[in-house]
Amino acid sequence: QSALTQPHSVSGSPGQSITISCTGTSSDIGAYDYVSWYQQHPGKAPRLLIYDVTKRPSGIPDRFSGSKSGNTATLTISGLQADDEGSYHCCSYAGVYVSLFGGGTRLTVL
Amino acid sequence: QVQLLQSGPEVKRPGDSVNVSCKASGYTFTNFYIHWVRQAPGQGLEWMGIINVYGNTATYAQGFEGRVTMTRDTSTQTVYMQLTSLRSGDTAVYFCARVEGVAATASLLYWGQGTLVTVSS
C-alpha cells in the first residue's frame, strides 16, 4: 500500500488553468472509479472538491474538474483565483475498504 | 447540519496510548462509514482506517495494524480511535471524516476540526 504520487508543487497566474496529476497503480486508481480530491488551507480541515473521479459536491464551482486515464487521475482548475492557493490531495480506493492518499501538491497563484 | 466534534489536544510520552473521540450529530449515525486520517507537521494526508459504524467493524491501513483500534458508541453517537505504543513520528493532527454517500470509499465530505497529538519525551 504505497502512497499515490503527486507533484510537490505547481503554480499559475490568475485566470490560467492548471492541472495536478495523481499516479497510482492498477490496484488502486486503475482498478476503481473512486478517486477524490481535496483542497486544504493552512490550519484547516480538507475540503472535498471531487469524488468518484468526476463528481462535484454541492457548492463546488465547475472551475474544478476531475478525470482519469489508466493509473493516473488529474485535477484541473480553470480560471485560477487567488484563494485557490493552498494544498491539494488526491485519494483513491484500493479495495477491501482500504484507501490511499497522495503526498499532496502545493499550489501557488503567482 | 452534519457536525463532527473531536476531542481536544493531547500531549503524550513515547510508549503511551492516545484515545481520540469524534462525536457526530445532524444525521443518522449508523448509516455512514467514518474514516480516520492524520497529517504530520508539513506533510500530506495519511489514511489510517475506516469503521463501519452500523456493524462496529473496522479495517486499518497496513502501517497501523496492531497499534490502532477504531470503535463506536451508538448511545452517544461517538467514534473513537485509539493508537498505542506512540512514538515521535505519531505527532500529527488526527481527523475523523464522514463519507459523502453510503459507500465505504473515501469521498470525505464532512470533517472534524482535527485533534493535535504531540508525542514528546
gemmi code that builds the backbone of each chain (N, CA, C; Angstrom):
import gemmi

chains = {
    "A": [
        ("GLN", (0.840, -1.192, 0.000), (0.000, 0.000, 0.000), (0.876, 1.242, 0.000)),
        ("SER", (1.425, 1.607, -1.152), (2.238, 2.812, -1.247), (1.352, 4.017, -1.522)),
        ("ALA", (1.810, 5.178, -1.078), (1.069, 6.401, -1.314), (1.015, 6.698, -2.812)),
        ("LEU", (-0.017, 7.393, -3.217), (-0.129, 7.839, -4.598), (0.886, 8.959, -4.833)),
        ("THR", (1.286, 9.159, -6.092), (2.333, 10.130, -6.405), (1.751, 11.404, -7.005)),
        ("GLN", (2.025, 12.503, -6.350), (1.624, 13.829, -6.833), (2.867, 14.699, -6.988)),
        ("PRO", (2.810, 15.704, -7.885), (3.923, 16.665, -7.936), (3.969, 17.443, -6.633)),
        ("HIS", (5.177, 17.821, -6.238), (5.321, 18.537, -4.971), (4.665, 19.901, -5.027)),
        ("SER", (4.799, 20.575, -6.178), (4.250, 21.916, -6.296), (3.881, 22.229, -7.743)),
        ("VAL", (2.914, 23.116, -7.910), (2.549, 23.671, -9.216), (2.245, 25.147, -9.000)),
        ("SER", (2.266, 25.914, -10.076), (1.942, 27.328, -9.956), (1.252, 27.806, -11.222)),
        ("GLY", (0.544, 28.919, -11.096), (-0.138, 29.508, -12.229), (-0.550, 30.931, -11.904)),
        ("SER", (-0.862, 31.674, -12.933), (-1.285, 33.061, -12.761), (-2.804, 33.129, -12.712)),
        ("PRO", (-3.352, 34.167, -12.110), (-4.814, 34.323, -12.084), (-5.405, 34.237, -13.482)),
        ("GLY", (-6.500, 33.482, -13.599), (-7.179, 33.326, -14.877), (-6.713, 32.134, -15.691)),
        ("GLN", (-5.520, 31.644, -15.385), (-4.997, 30.483, -16.111), (-5.634, 29.196, -15.624)),
        ("SER", (-5.318, 28.111, -16.340), (-5.720, 26.775, -15.917), (-4.482, 25.986, -15.506)),
        ("ILE", (-4.640, 25.152, -14.499), (-3.546, 24.281, -14.079), (-4.088, 22.865, -13.916)),
        ("THR", (-3.182, 21.906, -13.992), (-3.556, 20.523, -13.725), (-2.625, 19.950, -12.671)),
        ("ILE", (-3.175, 19.051, -11.864), (-2.406, 18.313, -10.868), (-2.631, 16.842, -11.118)),
        ("SER", (-1.557, 16.115, -11.292), (-1.666, 14.683, -11.563), (-1.542, 13.874, -10.284)),
        ("CYS", (-2.052, 12.665, -10.333), (-2.032, 11.749, -9.199), (-1.874, 10.346, -9.788)),
        ("THR", (-0.711, 9.767, -9.584), (-0.406, 8.483, -10.218), (-0.405, 7.355, -9.202)),
        ("GLY", (-1.138, 6.323, -9.536), (-1.195, 5.150, -8.684), (-0.806, 3.908, -9.461)),
        ("THR", (-1.536, 2.825, -9.203), (-1.245, 1.546, -9.855), (-2.539, 0.914, -10.361)),
        ("SER", (-2.402, -0.237, -10.965), (-3.564, -0.973, -11.449), (-4.378, -1.577, -10.313)),
        ("SER", (-3.887, -1.452, -9.088), (-4.620, -1.969, -7.921), (-5.438, -0.894, -7.222)),
        ("ASP", (-5.210, 0.356, -7.563), (-5.980, 1.422, -6.915), (-6.649, 2.311, -7.969)),
        ("ILE", (-5.977, 3.357, -8.427), (-6.604, 4.257, -9.397), (-7.040, 3.506, -10.651)),
        ("GLY", (-6.219, 2.622, -11.127), (-6.531, 1.900, -12.352), (-7.659, 0.901, -12.220)),
        ("ALA", (-7.966, 0.507, -10.977), (-8.945, -0.547, -10.755), (-10.332, -0.026, -10.417)),
        ("TYR", (-10.423, 1.185, -9.897), (-11.704, 1.692, -9.388), (-11.932, 3.142, -9.818)),
        ("ASP", (-13.193, 3.464, -10.046), (-13.561, 4.859, -10.344), (-13.954, 5.575, -9.059)),
        ("TYR", (-13.057, 5.499, -8.083), (-13.297, 6.104, -6.772), (-12.099, 6.958, -6.387)),
        ("VAL", (-11.871, 8.002, -7.176), (-10.813, 8.949, -6.860), (-11.463, 10.236, -6.346)),
        ("SER", (-10.911, 10.762, -5.282), (-11.403, 12.019, -4.734), (-10.253, 13.009, -4.621)),
        ("TRP", (-10.608, 14.291, -4.599), (-9.634, 15.381, -4.487), (-10.086, 16.338, -3.389)),
        ("TYR", (-9.101, 16.852, -2.652), (-9.352, 17.729, -1.512), (-8.472, 18.971, -1.628)),
        ("GLN", (-9.056, 20.088, -1.217), (-8.319, 21.338, -1.083), (-8.107, 21.585, 0.406)),
        ("GLN", (-6.936, 22.081, 0.765), (-6.668, 22.360, 2.174), (-5.889, 23.662, 2.317)),
        ("HIS", (-6.399, 24.527, 3.157), (-5.691, 25.748, 3.510), (-5.014, 25.539, 4.856)),
        ("PRO", (-3.926, 26.289, 5.119), (-3.153, 26.070, 6.356), (-4.023, 26.142, 7.605)),
        ("GLY", (-3.859, 25.147, 8.470), (-4.568, 25.120, 9.733), (-6.021, 24.714, 9.633)),
        ("LYS", (-6.459, 24.332, 8.450), (-7.870, 23.963, 8.253), (-8.004, 22.490, 7.897)),
        ("ALA", (-9.212, 21.961, 8.060), (-9.505, 20.612, 7.598), (-9.630, 20.618, 6.075)),
        ("PRO", (-9.341, 19.501, 5.445), (-9.516, 19.411, 3.989), (-10.963, 19.615, 3.577)),
        ("ARG", (-11.142, 20.054, 2.321), (-12.476, 20.244, 1.745), (-12.597, 19.381, 0.501)),
        ("LEU", (-13.667, 18.611, 0.418), (-13.872, 17.726, -0.736), (-14.234, 18.557, -1.967)),
        ("LEU", (-13.453, 18.388, -3.030), (-13.699, 19.084, -4.298), (-14.339, 18.180, -5.350)),
        ("ILE", (-13.822, 16.958, -5.436), (-14.211, 15.996, -6.467), (-14.291, 14.619, -5.815)),
        ("TYR", (-15.301, 13.825, -6.170), (-15.358, 12.430, -5.747), (-15.813, 11.570, -6.909)),
        ("ASP", (-15.603, 10.272, -6.792), (-15.922, 9.331, -7.883), (-15.377, 9.844, -9.221)),
        ("VAL", (-14.149, 10.304, -9.200), (-13.362, 10.784, -10.351), (-13.814, 12.134, -10.881)),
        ("THR", (-15.128, 12.286, -11.119), (-15.599, 13.480, -11.831), (-16.703, 14.271, -11.130)),
        ("LYS", (-17.262, 13.757, -10.045), (-18.430, 14.383, -9.427), (-18.030, 15.502, -8.479)),
        ("ARG", (-18.830, 16.554, -8.459), (-18.602, 17.692, -7.566), (-19.693, 17.745, -6.509)),
        ("PRO", (-19.316, 17.886, -5.234), (-20.348, 18.094, -4.206), (-21.046, 19.433, -4.434)),
        ("SER", (-22.208, 19.564, -3.845), (-22.934, 20.818, -3.934), (-22.063, 21.962, -3.420)),
        ("GLY", (-22.063, 23.078, -4.166), (-21.326, 24.251, -3.725), (-19.926, 24.371, -4.288)),
        ("ILE", (-19.428, 23.327, -4.922), (-18.092, 23.387, -5.530), (-18.240, 23.917, -6.960)),
        ("PRO", (-17.566, 25.010, -7.289), (-17.727, 25.598, -8.636), (-17.205, 24.679, -9.730)),
        ("ASP", (-17.771, 24.850, -10.930), (-17.380, 23.971, -12.040), (-16.008, 24.339, -12.604)),
        ("ARG", (-15.313, 25.288, -11.986), (-13.912, 25.540, -12.344), (-13.036, 24.339, -11.960)),
        ("PHE", (-13.542, 23.546, -11.028), (-12.805, 22.364, -10.578), (-13.378, 21.142, -11.299)),
        ("SER", (-12.490, 20.383, -11.939), (-12.947, 19.184, -12.632), (-11.922, 18.077, -12.480)),
        ("GLY", (-12.425, 16.851, -12.583), (-11.547, 15.691, -12.422), (-11.681, 14.737, -13.590)),
        ("SER", (-10.611, 13.974, -13.823), (-10.618, 12.978, -14.883), (-9.654, 11.861, -14.495)),
        ("LYS", (-9.692, 10.779, -15.288), (-8.809, 9.655, -15.028), (-8.475, 8.972, -16.339)),
        ("SER", (-7.229, 8.548, -16.455), (-6.809, 7.745, -17.589), (-5.820, 6.706, -17.082)),
        ("GLY", (-6.190, 5.455, -17.225), (-5.318, 4.393, -16.731), (-5.090, 4.512, -15.237)),
        ("ASN", (-3.820, 4.569, -14.857), (-3.471, 4.633, -13.439), (-3.254, 6.052, -12.938)),
        ("THR", (-3.616, 7.044, -13.751), (-3.397, 8.434, -13.372), (-4.700, 9.223, -13.380)),
        ("ALA", (-4.928, 9.932, -12.262), (-6.061, 10.851, -12.158), (-5.536, 12.273, -12.240)),
        ("THR", (-6.399, 13.168, -12.695), (-5.988, 14.561, -12.877), (-7.059, 15.506, -12.358)),
        ("LEU", (-6.616, 16.504, -11.609), (-7.482, 17.595, -11.181), (-7.132, 18.808, -12.037)),
        ("THR", (-8.152, 19.427, -12.622), (-7.962, 20.643, -13.397), (-8.683, 21.787, -12.719)),
        ("ILE", (-7.980, 22.887, -12.543), (-8.582, 24.111, -12.018), (-8.475, 25.158, -13.110)),
        ("SER", (-9.618, 25.639, -13.576), (-9.614, 26.675, -14.611), (-9.955, 28.022, -13.989)),
        ("GLY", (-9.601, 29.097, -14.677), (-9.886, 30.427, -14.141), (-9.296, 30.618, -12.763)),
        ("LEU", (-8.012, 30.335, -12.639), (-7.333, 30.339, -11.340), (-7.601, 31.642, -10.586)),
        ("GLN", (-7.894, 31.493, -9.288), (-8.139, 32.654, -8.432), (-7.153, 32.643, -7.264)),
        ("ALA", (-6.974, 33.799, -6.648), (-6.003, 33.918, -5.556), (-6.302, 32.961, -4.417)),
        ("ASP", (-7.573, 32.776, -4.093), (-7.893, 31.907, -2.953), (-7.877, 30.428, -3.308)),
        ("ASP", (-7.459, 30.099, -4.528), (-7.199, 28.683, -4.858), (-5.856, 28.248, -4.308)),
        ("GLU", (-5.053, 29.208, -3.878), (-3.734, 28.855, -3.345), (-3.893, 28.018, -2.090)),
        ("GLY", (-3.135, 26.927, -2.024), (-3.209, 26.007, -0.899), (-2.663, 24.657, -1.313)),
        ("SER", (-3.010, 23.633, -0.556), (-2.555, 22.266, -0.849), (-3.705, 21.435, -1.392)),
        ("TYR", (-3.371, 20.539, -2.303), (-4.366, 19.669, -2.917), (-3.931, 18.216, -2.759)),
        ("HIS", (-4.882, 17.385, -2.350), (-4.597, 15.992, -2.047), (-5.531, 15.092, -2.844)),
        ("CYS", (-4.956, 14.048, -3.453), (-5.796, 13.049, -4.109), (-5.914, 11.825, -3.215)),
        ("CYS", (-6.957, 11.053, -3.468), (-7.212, 9.849, -2.693), (-7.869, 8.833, -3.606)),
        ("SER", (-7.518, 7.570, -3.455), (-8.125, 6.519, -4.248), (-8.507, 5.331, -3.381)),
        ("TYR", (-9.619, 4.718, -3.728), (-9.983, 3.437, -3.133), (-9.031, 2.380, -3.674)),
        ("ALA", (-8.642, 1.435, -2.802), (-7.689, 0.408, -3.206), (-8.208, -0.996, -2.924)),
        ("GLY", (-9.536, -1.100, -2.689), (-10.139, -2.397, -2.477), (-10.189, -2.798, -1.017)),
        ("VAL", (-11.131, -3.681, -0.691), (-11.285, -4.261, 0.655), (-11.285, -3.160, 1.726)),
        ("TYR", (-12.028, -2.098, 1.462), (-12.246, -0.980, 2.387), (-11.036, -0.075, 2.562)),
        ("VAL", (-9.920, -0.350, 1.872), (-8.700, 0.432, 2.040), (-8.668, 1.625, 1.077)),
        ("SER", (-8.191, 2.754, 1.545), (-7.980, 3.933, 0.699), (-6.547, 4.428, 0.856)),
        ("LEU", (-6.085, 5.179, -0.138), (-4.733, 5.722, -0.136), (-4.781, 7.195, -0.506)),
        ("PHE", (-3.921, 8.000, 0.137), (-3.763, 9.393, -0.253), (-2.453, 9.584, -1.012)),
        ("GLY", (-2.400, 10.671, -1.777), (-1.147, 11.106, -2.362), (-0.393, 11.966, -1.360)),
        ("GLY", (0.803, 12.373, -1.739), (1.634, 13.157, -0.836), (1.255, 14.631, -0.744)),
        ("GLY", (0.322, 15.060, -1.611), (-0.120, 16.449, -1.585), (0.671, 17.324, -2.539)),
        ("THR", (0.005, 18.333, -3.099), (0.617, 19.278, -4.022), (0.320, 20.691, -3.554)),
        ("ARG", (1.351, 21.501, -3.465), (1.158, 22.901, -3.066), (0.970, 23.754, -4.314)),
        ("LEU", (-0.168, 24.450, -4.375), (-0.476, 25.338, -5.495), (-0.183, 26.781, -5.116)),
        ("THR", (0.646, 27.429, -5.933), (0.944, 28.847, -5.741), (0.306, 29.639, -6.868)),
        ("VAL", (-0.460, 30.660, -6.512), (-1.040, 31.562, -7.512), (-0.141, 32.794, -7.594)),
        ("LEU", (0.480, 32.968, -8.728), (1.523, 33.987, -8.886), (0.963, 35.409, -8.918)),
    ],
    "B": [
        ("GLN", (-27.532, 20.328, 10.716), (-26.443, 20.098, 9.780), (-25.462, 19.072, 10.374)),
        ("VAL", (-24.752, 18.407, 9.476), (-23.798, 17.386, 9.900), (-22.625, 18.055, 10.606)),
        ("GLN", (-22.296, 17.534, 11.777), (-21.129, 18.020, 12.506), (-20.372, 16.854, 13.097)),
        ("LEU", (-19.050, 16.984, 13.096), (-18.171, 16.030, 13.756), (-17.305, 16.832, 14.711)),
        ("LEU", (-17.464, 16.569, 16.004), (-16.748, 17.334, 17.011), (-15.728, 16.438, 17.699)),
        ("GLN", (-14.461, 16.758, 17.553), (-13.390, 15.929, 18.083), (-12.935, 16.408, 19.460)),
        ("SER", (-12.285, 15.530, 20.171), (-11.745, 15.845, 21.489), (-10.525, 16.753, 21.339)),
        ("GLY", (-10.083, 17.280, 22.477), (-9.047, 18.301, 22.484), (-7.640, 17.764, 22.315)),
        ("PRO", (-6.668, 18.674, 22.241), (-5.267, 18.275, 22.012), (-4.722, 17.415, 23.141)),
        ("GLU", (-3.753, 16.582, 22.773), (-3.158, 15.656, 23.720), (-1.632, 15.773, 23.636)),
        ("VAL", (-0.983, 15.633, 24.776), (0.474, 15.530, 24.825), (0.792, 14.207, 25.500)),
        ("LYS", (1.575, 13.388, 24.829), (1.872, 12.045, 25.317), (3.374, 11.789, 25.298)),
        ("ARG", (3.787, 10.794, 26.099), (5.181, 10.336, 26.119), (5.327, 9.159, 25.167)),
        ("PRO", (6.506, 8.930, 24.626), (6.729, 7.722, 23.808), (6.340, 6.482, 24.592)),
        ("GLY", (5.628, 5.590, 23.910), (5.162, 4.363, 24.551), (3.749, 4.459, 25.088)),
        ("ASP", (3.240, 5.677, 25.260), (1.867, 5.864, 25.737), (0.858, 5.476, 24.662)),
        ("SER", (-0.403, 5.513, 25.065), (-1.526, 5.363, 24.149), (-2.346, 6.651, 24.153)),
        ("VAL", (-3.083, 6.881, 23.066), (-3.968, 8.042, 22.993), (-5.317, 7.585, 22.458)),
        ("ASN", (-6.353, 8.217, 22.960), (-7.709, 7.927, 22.532), (-8.340, 9.233, 22.056)),
        ("VAL", (-8.686, 9.307, 20.792), (-9.304, 10.497, 20.219), (-10.766, 10.182, 19.923)),
        ("SER", (-11.657, 11.076, 20.332), (-13.079, 10.845, 20.092), (-13.613, 11.795, 19.016)),
        ("CYS", (-14.730, 11.389, 18.426), (-15.340, 12.123, 17.318), (-16.855, 11.981, 17.491)),
        ("LYS", (-17.498, 13.038, 17.995), (-18.931, 12.976, 18.267), (-19.714, 13.500, 17.076)),
        ("ALA", (-20.607, 12.681, 16.562), (-21.362, 13.011, 15.356), (-22.753, 13.535, 15.700)),
        ("SER", (-23.243, 14.442, 14.875), (-24.604, 14.941, 15.034), (-25.129, 15.402, 13.682)),
        ("GLY", (-26.463, 15.502, 13.591), (-27.080, 16.027, 12.386), (-27.413, 15.001, 11.323)),
        ("TYR", (-27.219, 13.719, 11.618), (-27.566, 12.677, 10.661), (-27.765, 11.357, 11.415)),
        ("THR", (-28.255, 10.344, 10.689), (-28.440, 9.023, 11.297), (-27.076, 8.360, 11.442)),
        ("PHE", (-26.628, 8.242, 12.665), (-25.244, 7.865, 12.987), (-24.824, 6.556, 12.328)),
        ("THR", (-25.677, 5.556, 12.348), (-25.267, 4.223, 11.897), (-25.343, 4.033, 10.380)),
        ("ASN", (-25.759, 5.052, 9.659), (-25.920, 4.907, 8.205), (-24.648, 5.175, 7.401)),
        ("PHE", (-23.603, 5.701, 8.044), (-22.439, 6.165, 7.291), (-21.130, 5.681, 7.907)),
        ("TYR", (-20.180, 5.308, 7.031), (-18.837, 4.975, 7.476), (-18.105, 6.234, 7.951)),
        ("ILE", (-17.171, 6.028, 8.877), (-16.274, 7.085, 9.335), (-14.833, 6.646, 9.053)),
        ("HIS", (-14.057, 7.558, 8.470), (-12.636, 7.321, 8.236), (-11.821, 8.142, 9.233)),
        ("TRP", (-10.608, 7.669, 9.501), (-9.632, 8.438, 10.269), (-8.424, 8.709, 9.377)),
        ("VAL", (-7.986, 9.962, 9.394), (-6.889, 10.437, 8.554), (-5.985, 11.279, 9.438)),
        ("ARG", (-4.669, 11.175, 9.255), (-3.786, 12.016, 10.049), (-2.863, 12.817, 9.136)),
        ("GLN", (-2.303, 13.877, 9.709), (-1.409, 14.749, 8.954), (-0.282, 15.210, 9.866)),
        ("ALA", (0.915, 14.695, 9.624), (2.096, 15.128, 10.369), (2.456, 16.555, 9.958)),
        ("PRO", (3.167, 17.273, 10.807), (3.501, 18.670, 10.504), (4.185, 18.823, 9.149)),
        ("GLY", (3.614, 19.671, 8.289), (4.189, 19.944, 6.983), (4.077, 18.821, 5.972)),
        ("GLN", (3.322, 17.780, 6.305), (3.230, 16.611, 5.438), (1.834, 16.478, 4.818)),
        ("GLY", (1.680, 15.456, 3.999), (0.394, 15.189, 3.373), (-0.542, 14.421, 4.289)),
        ("LEU", (-1.698, 14.080, 3.747), (-2.678, 13.307, 4.495), (-2.325, 11.825, 4.440)),
        ("GLU", (-2.599, 11.133, 5.535), (-2.331, 9.699, 5.609), (-3.586, 8.983, 6.080)),
        ("TRP", (-4.076, 8.058, 5.282), (-5.275, 7.291, 5.634), (-4.929, 6.248, 6.682)),
        ("MET", (-5.707, 6.229, 7.783), (-5.426, 5.303, 8.877), (-6.376, 4.117, 8.898)),
        ("GLY", (-7.628, 4.361, 8.532), (-8.579, 3.261, 8.594), (-10.011, 3.744, 8.497)),
        ("ILE", (-10.924, 2.781, 8.532), (-12.349, 3.039, 8.362), (-13.143, 2.177, 9.317)),
        ("ILE", (-14.212, 2.737, 9.879), (-15.083, 1.947, 10.719), (-16.488, 1.915, 10.132)),
        ("ASN", (-17.029, 0.724, 10.053), (-18.429, 0.515, 9.705), (-19.216, 0.763, 10.986)),
        ("VAL", (-19.838, 1.914, 11.065), (-20.489, 2.313, 12.310), (-21.665, 1.395, 12.630)),
        ("TYR", (-22.349, 0.922, 11.626), (-23.501, 0.034, 11.859), (-23.052, -1.287, 12.474)),
        ("GLY", (-22.041, -1.908, 11.876), (-21.595, -3.219, 12.333), (-20.478, -3.187, 13.354)),
        ("ASN", (-19.920, -1.990, 13.620), (-18.800, -1.844, 14.561), (-17.606, -2.713, 14.159)),
        ("THR", (-17.350, -2.751, 12.835), (-16.151, -3.447, 12.345), (-15.251, -2.415, 11.688)),
        ("ALA", (-13.951, -2.708, 11.686), (-13.000, -1.728, 11.164), (-11.942, -2.380, 10.297)),
        ("THR", (-11.420, -1.610, 9.374), (-10.293, -2.002, 8.539), (-9.228, -0.936, 8.687)),
        ("TYR", (-7.986, -1.393, 8.868), (-6.898, -0.463, 9.156), (-5.837, -0.473, 8.060)),
        ("ALA", (-5.165, 0.655, 7.877), (-4.036, 0.708, 6.950), (-2.927, -0.206, 7.444)),
        ("GLN", (-2.207, -0.788, 6.496), (-1.152, -1.746, 6.847), (-0.178, -1.192, 7.867)),
        ("GLY", (0.212, 0.039, 7.756), (1.229, 0.604, 8.638), (0.780, 0.781, 10.080)),
        ("PHE", (-0.529, 0.629, 10.332), (-1.047, 0.846, 11.683), (-1.579, -0.433, 12.329)),
        ("GLU", (-1.630, -1.505, 11.554), (-2.227, -2.728, 12.111), (-1.463, -3.168, 13.351)),
        ("GLY", (-2.217, -3.508, 14.359), (-1.642, -3.910, 15.638), (-1.505, -2.764, 16.618)),
        ("ARG", (-1.565, -1.522, 16.136), (-1.426, -0.366, 17.030), (-2.687, 0.480, 17.103)),
        ("VAL", (-3.600, 0.340, 16.141), (-4.774, 1.208, 16.110), (-6.043, 0.380, 16.299)),
        ("THR", (-6.994, 0.966, 17.004), (-8.298, 0.359, 17.178), (-9.362, 1.437, 17.020)),
        ("MET", (-10.353, 1.157, 16.190), (-11.459, 2.098, 15.983), (-12.743, 1.449, 16.462)),
        ("THR", (-13.485, 2.179, 17.274), (-14.731, 1.666, 17.839), (-15.778, 2.769, 17.799)),
        ("ARG", (-17.014, 2.389, 18.159), (-18.070, 3.401, 18.224), (-19.009, 3.096, 19.371)),
        ("ASP", (-19.682, 4.138, 19.844), (-20.685, 4.017, 20.899), (-21.968, 4.627, 20.336)),
        ("THR", (-22.941, 3.807, 20.030), (-24.164, 4.331, 19.414), (-24.986, 5.161, 20.403)),
        ("SER", (-24.850, 4.907, 21.691), (-25.658, 5.651, 22.667), (-25.249, 7.122, 22.734)),
        ("THR", (-23.996, 7.402, 22.421), (-23.519, 8.787, 22.440), (-23.150, 9.288, 21.047)),
        ("GLN", (-23.373, 8.455, 20.043), (-23.049, 8.813, 18.657), (-21.598, 9.279, 18.532)),
        ("THR", (-20.723, 8.492, 19.124), (-19.309, 8.858, 19.150), (-18.464, 7.721, 18.599)),
        ("VAL", (-17.492, 8.092, 17.778), (-16.500, 7.151, 17.266), (-15.169, 7.437, 17.957)),
        ("TYR", (-14.421, 6.376, 18.237), (-13.150, 6.502, 18.941), (-12.012, 5.908, 18.108)),
        ("MET", (-10.849, 6.523, 18.230), (-9.631, 5.989, 17.604), (-8.558, 5.938, 18.672)),
        ("GLN", (-8.103, 4.711, 18.953), (-7.031, 4.533, 19.927), (-5.762, 4.123, 19.198)),
        ("LEU", (-4.663, 4.800, 19.499), (-3.350, 4.469, 18.933), (-2.401, 4.190, 20.082)),
        ("THR", (-1.751, 3.025, 20.045), (-0.888, 2.606, 21.138), (0.584, 2.687, 20.738)),
        ("SER", (1.449, 2.437, 21.731), (2.908, 2.426, 21.513), (3.347, 3.657, 20.727)),
        ("LEU", (2.946, 4.811, 21.200), (3.227, 6.054, 20.478), (4.726, 6.325, 20.375)),
        ("ARG", (5.110, 6.898, 19.230), (6.489, 7.356, 19.026), (6.456, 8.761, 18.467)),
        ("SER", (7.596, 9.394, 18.378), (7.631, 10.797, 17.952), (7.036, 10.972, 16.553)),
        ("GLY", (7.162, 10.002, 15.704), (6.617, 10.079, 14.352), (5.095, 10.066, 14.299)),
        ("ASP", (4.454, 9.808, 15.444), (2.989, 9.847, 15.508), (2.470, 11.247, 15.818)),
        ("THR", (3.377, 12.192, 16.056), (2.958, 13.579, 16.243), (2.273, 14.071, 14.974)),
        ("ALA", (1.019, 14.443, 15.103), (0.219, 14.789, 13.924), (-1.123, 15.354, 14.365)),
        ("VAL", (-1.834, 15.926, 13.401), (-3.246, 16.256, 13.593), (-4.052, 15.066, 13.088)),
        ("TYR", (-4.958, 14.585, 13.909), (-5.793, 13.440, 13.577), (-7.203, 13.936, 13.282)),
        ("PHE", (-7.723, 13.512, 12.117), (-9.062, 13.914, 11.679), (-9.975, 12.694, 11.595)),
        ("CYS", (-11.229, 12.864, 11.999), (-12.265, 11.925, 11.603), (-13.036, 12.578, 10.457)),
        ("ALA", (-13.601, 11.757, 9.593), (-14.317, 12.288, 8.434), (-15.410, 11.314, 8.018)),
        ("ARG", (-16.544, 11.872, 7.595), (-17.673, 11.043, 7.163), (-17.800, 11.067, 5.655)),
        ("VAL", (-18.165, 9.943, 5.090), (-18.290, 9.848, 3.642), (-19.492, 10.643, 3.136)),
        ("GLU", (-19.439, 10.937, 1.839), (-20.500, 11.699, 1.185), (-21.777, 10.878, 1.041)),
        ("GLY", (-21.603, 9.584, 0.697), (-22.750, 8.715, 0.475), (-22.676, 7.500, 1.373)),
        ("VAL", (-23.319, 6.441, 0.968), (-23.386, 5.254, 1.821), (-22.268, 4.260, 1.539)),
        ("ALA", (-21.440, 4.522, 0.533), (-20.348, 3.610, 0.229), (-19.197, 3.801, 1.203)),
        ("ALA", (-18.284, 2.831, 1.204), (-17.140, 2.891, 2.101), (-15.981, 3.684, 1.517)),
        ("THR", (-16.071, 4.023, 0.230), (-14.968, 4.710, -0.430), (-14.750, 6.096, 0.170)),
        ("ALA", (-13.524, 6.584, 0.085), (-13.128, 7.803, 0.794), (-13.534, 9.061, 0.049)),
        ("SER", (-14.839, 9.265, -0.095), (-15.349, 10.549, -0.571), (-15.780, 11.300, 0.677)),
        ("LEU", (-14.822, 11.986, 1.283), (-14.977, 12.509, 2.641), (-15.506, 13.937, 2.613)),
        ("LEU", (-16.819, 14.052, 2.793), (-17.470, 15.359, 2.660), (-17.443, 16.144, 3.963)),
        ("TYR", (-17.571, 15.446, 5.084), (-17.640, 16.121, 6.381), (-16.420, 15.734, 7.215)),
        ("TRP", (-15.786, 16.753, 7.813), (-14.562, 16.537, 8.573), (-14.695, 17.106, 9.979)),
        ("GLY", (-14.081, 16.436, 10.937), (-13.924, 17.027, 12.245), (-12.898, 18.150, 12.179)),
        ("GLN", (-12.757, 18.849, 13.285), (-11.857, 20.002, 13.311), (-10.390, 19.595, 13.473)),
        ("GLY", (-10.165, 18.342, 13.761), (-8.798, 17.858, 13.952), (-8.387, 17.890, 15.411)),
        ("THR", (-7.573, 16.921, 15.783), (-7.035, 16.828, 17.143), (-5.523, 16.706, 17.048)),
        ("LEU", (-4.813, 17.645, 17.631), (-3.351, 17.594, 17.631), (-2.875, 16.655, 18.736)),
        ("VAL", (-2.117, 15.649, 18.330), (-1.476, 14.744, 19.276), (0.025, 14.964, 19.172)),
        ("THR", (0.620, 15.338, 20.274), (2.065, 15.587, 20.329), (2.704, 14.493, 21.172)),
        ("VAL", (3.699, 13.840, 20.609), (4.428, 12.792, 21.321), (5.846, 13.295, 21.558)),
        ("SER", (6.174, 13.462, 22.824), (7.488, 14.016, 23.148), (7.928, 13.536, 24.511)),
        ("SER", (9.203, 13.259, 24.626), (9.748, 12.856, 25.920), (10.122, 14.089, 26.747)),
    ],
}
model = gemmi.Model(1)
for chain_id, residues in chains.items():
    chain = gemmi.Chain(chain_id)
    for i, (resn, *xyz) in enumerate(residues, 1):
        res = gemmi.Residue()
        res.name, res.seqid = resn, gemmi.SeqId(i, " ")
        for name, pos in zip(("N", "CA", "C"), xyz):
            atom = gemmi.Atom()
            atom.name, atom.element = name, gemmi.Element(name[0])
            atom.pos, atom.b_iso = gemmi.Position(*pos), 0.0
            res.add_atom(atom)
        chain.add_residue(res)
    model.add_chain(chain)
structure = gemmi.Structure()
structure.add_model(model)
structure.setup_entities()
